[in-house]
Amino acid sequence: MKRTLKILLVLGVVVCLGSIDGEMPGLSSKAIADTCMVGGPISTNTTWSTADCDTYVVYGNILVEPGVTLTIMPGVVVAFQETYRLEVRGALTARGTASDSIVFTSWPSPQNPEWWNYIWYRNSSIDTACSLSYCRIEYATYGVHCDSASPTISHCRIRKCYTGIYCYDASPEITQSNIVDNQGSPDGSGIYIRGGSPATFGNVIERNTYRGISVDPSGHPTSVLITADTIRENHKHGINLYYGGISAIIRSCDIYLNPERGGIWARLSSNTNVRITNCHIHNNTSTWTGGGAIYVEGGFVVIDSNCINDNWTTVSGNTAGGIYFEDVDSARVQYNDICGNSGPTKYAYEVYSGEPSSPDIHGEYNWWGTSDSVAISQLVYDYYDNVDLRKFVFAPFADSSYPYWWRGDANGDGDINSADIVCLINYLFKFGPDPVPWEAGDVNCDGDINSADVVYLINYLFKGGPSPGCCP
């Protein structure tokens, strides 16, 4: 069967016309029905579509020049020969559909991770014109490299790369994507963040051989918002926060079955602030020190309104299957369910309270699976067990398990955005449905829902105002 190999002109670079007999390795018959060879700089607005070629084979580095847009249409396969990359200094828009995705892969395919280089968004790229949606990206060093750039990445599947998404002083929005089976070590991850203000929402981050999400500022101020992600079965950490100037909010996530250093592992500097809220952290394992659910060293940490259950440590001796603190600057652990976390001996506690170089840890209003204060005291390892540790103040404590909701999330969808403002306006002025639950609409925690809550939410979302109050 003979198939025509087309010519593509890119700034005077001409690929010779030829023909190919039989099947080409690694791609389906449809994918090779028409094949274009591409490489070199793109200096005018260009569209790749299946009307011209089903498969675009990259035989040299591609540069989308400043001010120029490359648009890739649904159904296109972009297949990279070894080591090459797609560098974007202008704009790259690749928007597939749920039924007709865009594929970035190796040539031939399949290959091992790191076969080709990456999709590289540079500092000069036009953020508002850079987006990847319904794309499959595979076999690269970094699936997407955001270098002081902030594209939108949504509904993508990024797999079998060294690192799925690498963010360097970048602030991309990463939403509703599957980031899976990325295989880099020692520093490969599903998402790797160094500097900037990335935001993730609604992703599934799983089976990455090193870390699910890794935040490692190394001198680059970093602020991350991790919301409603499912983070599971990553080999080393679910989420890793490592030193430097980190400000992190981890909220409404489901974090489980991360088998080596647990759900969240945070080794923090003194200028670091972390809040973990409304998450379900369960069935993780720590094989290092303790803290199957959460390990925290240093920094200022708030852990509130989470369900932390059935986590495990393999470490013997006085440790914790649930939360392990090591010399934190300040910590508050409140309004959580903390139950069923354990280890190989009776000395694996729910919480281990670290060195006494800072004030007591506030651990009030948690549910421990019991309302017996003596029984609760036996679930915590602190000053009263070893005077070299600090006190963990657990009283007063809850007498039943908490329902989980997020103040400000008026429509109950797991996120706080403009839709919640609309929900409150409809409730207050148009006889719309109640917030879910009602208390979620009391954004300013004054016991009532009125126009002040709408103003509070607008200030929070659009004017840098304070965050909604904690629940309950």
Helices and strands as residue ranges (DSSP letters): E 2-6, E 9-10, E 13-14, E 18-21, G 30-32, E 35-42, E 46-48, E 55-64, E 69-72, E 77-80, E 86-88, E 91-95, E 102-106, E 116-121, G 127-129, E 131-133, E 135-138, E 140-147, E 152-154, E 157-159, E 163-168, E 173-175, E 178-180, E 189-194, E 199-201, E 204-206, E 211-215, E 222-227, E 230-232, E 237-242, E 246-251, E 254-256, E 264-267, E 273-277, E 280-282, E 285-286, E 294-297, E 300-304, E 307-309, E 312-313, E 319-326, E 330-334, E 337-339, E 348-352, E 361-362, H 373-377, E 380-381, E 392-393, H 418-429, G 438-441, H 451-462
